[in-house]
Amino acid sequence: MPPPSEQSDVSPAGAARACLAASLAAARGGDWPFAHWTLADLLPPACVAALLDWDPGRAAQGGDTGGRREARNADRVFVTPSQRARVPGLAVLADMFDAPATRQALAGLCGARLAGTALRLELCLDTDGFWLEPHTDIGAKKLTLLVSLSTDADAADWGTDLMTGDGRAVARASGAFNSGLLFVPASDSWHGFVRRPIRGLRRSLIVNFVGPEWCATHELAFGPTG
């Protein structure tokens, strides 16, 4: 029998980390219009179920956002310590991303500098009329991972648009269920969501690791980790 350090972790948390590690290991890289990676089968079943069951009420509003999520700041929802305590699947989700092995795997894949960063997990529920203007996620965000969790018929076309510096959409990430788009925010990481019909609910998870200068600490799943 192998020593404990070599045995597989069959706990829910261990299985979740293994699922994410497998997805990261199979990530496909691209360099146009900026360095990015696409992933499949990203989140384990327990985390997916928790995110699909989460109904935060007013968060899913219709109408034009003006191209900015900040237009609805009062109704944005995050995986906070209170949510983690209430929903086991969300606790597994947060622990999985915050685990040292996950941070190491992410940094090894994309070169992100995650020392001293904190985990931020936002559930997004977008309806028809939603769009996002070109932006780069520079500043306090040290890594961005966008996970598609929509189940509607047209969801495959609801992925994030990758853009050039002049705002032209030149590629589109898949919106397929449980797929992901990963990148390190930089001066060239222009992306957004070109306005198009959303016949249903565009559900997604935004995963960010943010630096100590991040002011909205109420949005964080945990405090900074070295």
PELIN-V834331 format. One record per residue. N is the residue number from 1. RES is the residue in three letters. PSI is psi in radians with two decimals (NA if undefined). OMEGA is omega in degrees with one decimal (* if undefined). Layout:
# PELIN-V834331
N & RES & PSI & OMEGA
N & RES & PSI & OMEGA
This chain:
# PELIN-V834331
1 & MET & 2.27 & -177.6
2 & PRO & 2.69 & 177.4
3 & PRO & 2.80 & -177.7
4 & PRO & -0.62 & -176.8
5 & SER & -0.35 & -177.1
6 & GLU & -0.09 & 179.6
7 & GLN & 2.60 & 177.3
8 & SER & 2.47 & 176.5
9 & ASP & 1.90 & -176.7
10 & VAL & 0.15 & 176.1
11 & SER & 2.82 & 176.5
12 & PRO & -0.72 & 179.7
13 & ALA & -0.72 & 179.3
14 & GLY & -0.71 & 177.8
15 & ALA & -0.65 & 178.7
16 & ALA & -0.79 & 178.8
17 & ARG & -0.65 & 179.0
18 & ALA & -0.68 & 177.8
19 & CYS & -0.83 & 179.5
20 & LEU & -0.71 & 179.9
21 & ALA & -0.69 & 179.1
22 & ALA & -0.69 & 178.5
23 & SER & -0.75 & 179.1
24 & LEU & -0.67 & -179.2
25 & ALA & -0.48 & -178.4
26 & ALA & 0.18 & -177.2
27 & ALA & 2.54 & 177.9
28 & ARG & 2.22 & -177.2
29 & GLY & 2.66 & 174.6
30 & GLY & 2.74 & -178.1
31 & ASP & 0.12 & 179.5
32 & TRP & 2.29 & -0.7
33 & PRO & -0.01 & 173.0
34 & PHE & 2.88 & -178.1
35 & ALA & 2.25 & -179.9
36 & HIS & 2.90 & 179.4
37 & TRP & 2.48 & 176.3
38 & THR & 2.52 & -174.7
39 & LEU & 2.74 & 177.0
40 & ALA & 2.76 & 178.2
41 & ASP & 0.93 & -167.9
42 & LEU & -0.87 & -174.0
43 & LEU & 2.51 & 178.4
44 & PRO & 2.82 & -174.8
45 & PRO & -0.71 & -177.5
46 & ALA & -0.67 & 179.7
47 & CYS & -0.72 & 178.2
48 & VAL & -0.80 & -178.9
49 & ALA & -0.73 & -179.7
50 & ALA & -0.69 & -179.1
51 & LEU & -0.60 & 178.1
52 & LEU & -0.55 & -179.5
53 & ASP & -0.30 & -174.9
54 & TRP & 2.04 & -179.9
55 & ASP & 1.58 & -175.6
56 & PRO & 0.19 & 174.1
57 & GLY & -1.90 & -170.6
58 & ARG & -0.17 & -176.0
59 & ALA & -0.56 & -178.7
60 & ALA & 1.57 & -178.9
61 & GLN & 2.59 & 176.2
62 & GLY & 3.12 & 176.6
63 & GLY & 2.90 & -176.4
64 & ASP & 2.27 & 178.3
65 & THR & -0.07 & -174.8
66 & GLY & 0.26 & 177.8
67 & GLY & 0.20 & -176.6
68 & ARG & 2.32 & 176.3
69 & ARG & -0.48 & -179.0
70 & GLU & -0.32 & 179.6
71 & ALA & -0.35 & -179.6
72 & ARG & 0.68 & -177.6
73 & ASN & -0.65 & -175.7
74 & ALA & -0.34 & -175.1
75 & ASP & 0.20 & 178.2
76 & ARG & 2.58 & -175.5
77 & VAL & 2.53 & -174.5
78 & PHE & 2.73 & 174.4
79 & VAL & 1.65 & -177.4
80 & THR & 2.99 & 176.8
81 & PRO & -0.64 & 179.5
82 & SER & -0.65 & 176.6
83 & GLN & -0.69 & 178.6
84 & ARG & -0.69 & -179.3
85 & ALA & -0.49 & -174.7
86 & ARG & -0.59 & -173.1
87 & VAL & 1.95 & -178.0
88 & PRO & -0.68 & -179.1
89 & GLY & -0.60 & 177.9
90 & LEU & -0.55 & 175.2
91 & ALA & -0.74 & 177.4
92 & VAL & -0.74 & 179.5
93 & LEU & -0.88 & -177.9
94 & ALA & -0.78 & 179.7
95 & ASP & -0.67 & -179.3
96 & MET & -0.82 & -178.9
97 & PHE & -0.54 & -176.0
98 & ASP & -0.15 & -177.6
99 & ALA & 2.46 & 179.0
100 & PRO & -0.66 & -179.4
101 & ALA & -0.64 & 178.1
102 & THR & -0.79 & 178.2
103 & ARG & -0.74 & -179.7
104 & GLN & -0.71 & -179.5
105 & ALA & -0.72 & 178.8
106 & LEU & -0.80 & -180.0
107 & ALA & -0.68 & 179.6
108 & GLY & -0.56 & -178.9
109 & LEU & -0.84 & -169.9
110 & CYS & -0.07 & 178.2
111 & GLY & 0.19 & 179.6
112 & ALA & 2.51 & 177.9
113 & ARG & 1.78 & -170.2
114 & LEU & -0.02 & 178.3
115 & ALA & 2.30 & 178.0
116 & GLY & 0.15 & -179.4
117 & THR & 2.85 & 177.4
118 & ALA & 2.66 & -177.1
119 & LEU & 2.32 & 177.4
120 & ARG & 2.17 & -178.7
121 & LEU & 2.04 & -179.2
122 & GLU & 2.25 & 172.8
123 & LEU & 2.19 & -178.3
124 & CYS & 2.31 & 178.7
125 & LEU & 1.75 & -173.3
126 & ASP & 2.48 & 179.9
127 & THR & 3.13 & -175.7
128 & ASP & 2.38 & -174.7
129 & GLY & -0.31 & 178.4
130 & PHE & 2.44 & 169.3
131 & TRP & 2.84 & 178.8
132 & LEU & 2.25 & 177.3
133 & GLU & 2.77 & 177.4
134 & PRO & 2.32 & 178.4
135 & HIS & 2.97 & -172.2
136 & THR & -0.18 & -177.2
137 & ASP & 0.51 & 179.3
138 & ILE & 3.04 & 178.2
139 & GLY & -2.23 & -172.9
140 & ALA & -0.28 & 179.9
141 & LYS & 2.10 & -176.6
142 & LYS & -0.28 & 176.7
143 & LEU & 2.47 & 176.4
144 & THR & 2.27 & 175.0
145 & LEU & 2.12 & -178.3
146 & LEU & 2.08 & -175.9
147 & VAL & 2.16 & -179.9
148 & SER & 2.26 & -178.3
149 & LEU & 0.41 & -179.3
150 & SER & 2.53 & -177.8
151 & THR & 0.05 & -177.4
152 & ASP & 2.89 & -172.2
153 & ALA & -0.63 & -176.0
154 & ASP & 0.19 & -170.4
155 & ALA & -0.49 & -177.8
156 & ALA & -0.38 & -179.5
157 & ASP & 0.13 & -175.6
158 & TRP & 0.36 & 178.1
159 & GLY & 2.94 & 179.8
160 & THR & 2.45 & 176.8
161 & ASP & 2.28 & 175.8
162 & LEU & 2.34 & -168.7
163 & MET & 2.79 & 172.4
164 & THR & 3.03 & -175.6
165 & GLY & -0.35 & 178.4
166 & ASP & 0.18 & 175.0
167 & GLY & 0.12 & 179.2
168 & ARG & 2.28 & 174.0
169 & ALA & 2.06 & -175.1
170 & VAL & -0.14 & 177.7
171 & ALA & 2.82 & 179.9
172 & ARG & 2.22 & 175.3
173 & ALA & 2.68 & 177.8
174 & SER & 2.50 & 172.1
175 & GLY & 0.25 & -178.9
176 & ALA & 2.56 & -176.1
177 & PHE & 2.28 & 176.9
178 & ASN & 0.48 & 171.7
179 & SER & 2.87 & -176.9
180 & GLY & 2.72 & 173.8
181 & LEU & 2.18 & -176.3
182 & LEU & 2.39 & 173.1
183 & PHE & 2.82 & 174.5
184 & VAL & 2.05 & -179.1
185 & PRO & 2.34 & -178.8
186 & ALA & 3.13 & -176.4
187 & SER & -0.30 & -178.5
188 & ASP & 0.10 & -173.8
189 & SER & 0.96 & -178.5
190 & TRP & 2.28 & 179.4
191 & HIS & 2.94 & -179.3
192 & GLY & -2.79 & 177.5
193 & PHE & 1.82 & 179.1
194 & VAL & 2.32 & -176.2
195 & ARG & 2.24 & 178.1
196 & ARG & 2.87 & -176.3
197 & PRO & 2.43 & 171.9
198 & ILE & 1.69 & -178.3
199 & ARG & 1.41 & -176.4
200 & GLY & -2.50 & -177.7
201 & LEU & 2.09 & 176.1
202 & ARG & 1.79 & -178.4
203 & ARG & 2.28 & 179.7
204 & SER & 2.81 & 176.5
205 & LEU & 2.23 & 173.9
206 & ILE & 2.12 & 177.4
207 & VAL & 2.11 & 175.5
208 & ASN & 2.52 & 163.6
209 & PHE & 2.17 & -172.1
210 & VAL & 2.61 & -178.2
211 & GLY & 2.98 & -177.1
212 & PRO & -0.26 & 178.4
213 & GLU & -0.08 & -179.7
214 & TRP & 2.13 & -173.7
215 & CYS & -0.54 & -174.3
216 & ALA & 1.21 & -175.1
217 & THR & -0.31 & 177.8
218 & HIS & -0.22 & 179.7
219 & GLU & -0.13 & -169.2
220 & LEU & 2.55 & 176.4
221 & ALA & -0.61 & 178.4
222 & PHE & 3.00 & 171.6
223 & GLY & 3.12 & -178.9
224 & PRO & 2.54 & 177.5
225 & THR & 2.30 & -179.3
226 & GLY & NA & *
